[in-house]
Amino acid sequence: MDPEQQPPQVGKNIQKVRKEKRLTLGHLSQVSGVSKAMLSQIETEKVNPTIATIWKIAQGLQISLNTLLKSNNDEGRRFHVSRSEHITSLDAEEEGVHIKVLSPFSMVEDLEIYLVSLAAGGVLHSQAHIPKTEEFVTVISGSVRVNAGTNMGELHKGDFVSYHSDVKHSIENIGSGEAVVHMVVRFHHPR
């Protein structure tokens, strides 16, 4: 089929806007009047919603109906620059752990990219993410110990590790100076 003639992926459009607005399925259900189960099926393209349902969702998202009906070929290729002064920085609950969120908010719970600085002895503890979520860590400087469930590895500058993070996991600075790691979190969403 010619890409120009393909129908719009309404579910993907809804999911994209919902994530950009940082709404959960539950919240979108409340503001649109469409059940959470139906929203989930629409976003995963398992059902073909009626125009009336799409209109309710658009109203809940406070956007035009056309935004949800546009086809993917309406969008330009992605090119997103995050200037250093606009990158979100935060201190973790653990002392000596500083996190820069490099990825834009539109990627939350899809693909998240971080730069994590750990002072000597600093530990970033994380609870289990959704099933099959993976993390990819590259050590930029220093030395760290990564624990994921029963697995453990010590890494030094230039080393890389990937692991499932659907278990409790942590990154600990085991060196005497600051350690910096680049971390990518890829969430698994069943299709």
Secondary structure by P-SEA (a helix, b strand, c coil): ccccccccaaaaaaaaaaaaacccaaaaaaaccccaaaaaaaaaccccccaaaaaaaaaaaccccccccccccccccbbbbbcccccbbbbcccccbbbbbcccccccccbbbbbbbbcccbbbbbccccccbbbbbbbcbbbbbbbcccbbbbbcccbbbbbbcccccccccccccbbbbbbbbbbbbcc
